[in-house]
């Protein structure tokens, strides 16, 4: 392609554009349909998360973490409380740990459902998106049942949880999983093996493993490039070392390893693994245990700092917390997995057609709330 | 119900009262108004159908009348009416940097293209506005006006997204007219006429006299025509000119209110035209599938509308099932698959006709 070269045109995709997943502005240089250079401009959703954290007490940080990645609030809470518990050396009981894992994995399913659905939407497939949204709704209902909120939960607290599981939660979750498991196969058939979908994603936007590592890409995007790196396995936190699950990687089934289709398929397989994890966690969930047992009366960590990372649906979510011994953090820094995923966009999407660039952007599953913070 | 028929009727009714020139004008105006009314009603019905069919496919309920107020009427029947009213009452915005005359002209042109195609569409054995001897050719010809208006809309909006949409539509519609036309040539070869009514009359005698079952090449021709027709009407999986997630709204980005409604209306009108041509050219038009059963003139209208309606339903079905093709894949399908297929079909049908039908 690109035999005939015309005059280059600078085009702004966004900040208000249906395919930018939030308020992202991509400045692209185009020659007809071919896009030669992509420059992302960030900051339209910057809410001073890190600066705010320096002025509120440690427990008040948790609602802010919710609002960073609003599609995976539970795992955002999870990462923060894991960091705080390491900093303060708090041991929480098993019931809390298993409930956290159940919530985080349900959140991962919900987040991946939206990611794959919106990816389909970027390619013009409206129906799979709505089917996935329908099933995501059931997970949101489960969260609502637990903590009353549907999007921003503020559920995991330092040393515990805001509420114990409500009556009937386990049964309702199992009922949902029984209903949902066959649906994953349906999504795979409806979208993943659709001829047009494969044509649009296989061999498109290939991210070789070296590029992914050099740019610090993590999560499903990295695993799609064939690297088996999952913090739940490689640096286990909470009770993940007691659970048995696979880490799916991209195999290049329809094209090359690390193409858009692999990124889609890895997410779909992770949904299956998460279902598996939730089932195991429910089996192992201890009957007794107070979820408020280890909660400190006043959160005042000792002087020192901690960097802790967890596996969010988008990748390695790191929290760096610097404590000066007072009840507010001296400095809090979040390592955003979506930020690095966006960083690699120009590398893997430059030179493709306009439709492909937006498809590749969709396959990276970025959330602007987390990038801009 | 040709213009001549109305003219004769009016002359016999109003003989000597007013001049025959006026009567001719009146005789032409009446079918025009009838077509306009038909398009409006049809658009409301098919928009409602699209909402409901898509809702069924997507596992949601779609427009519903809920509770005491029945917001959109019983079963949401008033939803398309509400949509139309909303578009009518919206502020008319013309971007200050747009090329004003062309910007205003484009929606009219696309509607004219869709509107005048209806003139040669047979709704029944005697219900056709103008039974032209080049009916099929005429429909294909005036159908191409749409592309002019899309380019015009894309260019006049002075918006980069619109320009992309306009350019894409130019490439797409012009390309897909070739396989569509070549597939219809096969029909013309069999029927030996361009007249729409004669093409349908040729297919008299039940299901297996329909052109689609005439010989093994015809189903292929039908599929090539139908897919090309979907591409010509800019619907998913070929909706690249207005691909929502890429080009915002493509050529229609800067249009709002009634001007946008004209694009919208024309899309649905064009869907009817291409489906009606497929129904008339391949599926026996207003003939009943079984000879002697529901075969009268009045039932003819029913058959024609239901065959067309079925094809429109298939279009809606495809739209809500498939993702969108990329622009180069679209062109590949057209030039490397459909065009050779259509050409092979012409040869095949020619040889078949010589060998078996002579």
Interface residues (C-beta under 8 A of the other chain):
Chain A: X1 X9 X11 X17 X18 X19 X33 X120 X121 X122 X123 X124 X125 X126 X127 X130 X131 X134 X191 X194 X196 X197 X199 X200 X353 X354 X355 X356 X358
Chain B: X54 X57 X58 X59 X60 X160 X164 X236 X237 X239 X240 X243 X244 X245 X246 X248 X320 X321 X322 X323 X324 X325 X326 X327 X328 X329
